[in-house]
Amino acid sequence: MIHRQDARNRLAIIAGGGQLPHHVAAAAALAGEKPFVIALENEADGDWSAVDHVRLGAGNFAKLRALFKEKSIGRVVMSGSVSKRPDISDLRPTWRTFAKLPSILKKIASGGDNSVLTMVIDLIEAENVRVVAVQDIVPGLIARSGPIGQISPTKQDLPSIEAAMQAAIMLGKLDIGQGAVAVGGRVVALEGPEGTDAMLNRVRELRQAGRISASQKGVLVKLCKPQQDLRVDLPSIGLSTLKNVKAAGLAGIALEAGRSIVMEEQAIRQFADDEGLFVTGLDLDAFLTGYAP
């Protein structure tokens, strides 16, 4: 019998920044996989020395193709953040990708994150390698509907959740970001390419400057983009997100149930309960049906 790792079905993890790639690698190993990690240069965090890995530039398609063949890769999961798009000088195309170079350059220069990630998926799958979703590897990280911990949103939080949710939906349609912050039912910050933590730092600075009411809490909402490919870049939170929410003077986080990732759930639950914050999985349809302003 041919072992699945010998039949070009080995799993590769393309690792960007943050802790999510480490969670995925550990869960894959526990599931009996022998993951090969492709840690993106200047992006991937942490120590990968304990696993089979290589560091690779984000635009080095030629080496990526060679690795797929050398390591018998048949499946790829993409996880973690990418803060910087590759420069033109960083691109190392294969003959197959060379023909698509004008389109690649256009998307890198002006496309939104979803557009660029969809392009990357197409390039990978052109090599007969299947891109799979993080939730297929680590289903336990997916946000469930309802609160994590003992605290739930109050009636006073609902107008802010609704306002931030509508803003996040519109933001996602424009392929700009996945998150929004509302205070007192008014949107005060939208997530851009700088990411969630930088947006929350901006909210904290606005409060300190007196531009946001000190007497009203508010909420962070994170949703999938309406057109998003669910195999990549799901909204995610970790303990650091919740700590930044507290620093920004917010009451908590609402993120899309079933289509968002919660890392360090036990630590998040403990911190939320200790600090009087809520973290809740949001069922969009149920919320909109039940919400009455």
Buried (B, 14 or more C-beta within 10 A) or exposed (E): EEEBBEEBBBBBBBBBBBBBBBBBBEBBBEEEBBBBBBBBEEBBBEEBEEBEBBBBBBBBBBBBBEBBEEBBBBBBBBBBBBEEBBEEEBBBBBEEBEEBEEEBEEBBEEBBBBBBBBBBBBBBEBBEBBBBBBBEBBEEBBBBEEBBBEBEBEEEBBBBBBBBBBBBBBBBEEBBBBBBBBBBBBBBBBBEEEBBBEBBBBBBEBBEEEEBBEEBBBBBBBBBBEEBBEBBBBBBBBBBBBBBBBEBBBBBBBBBBBBBBBBBBEEBBEBBBEEEBBBBBBBBEEBEEEEEE
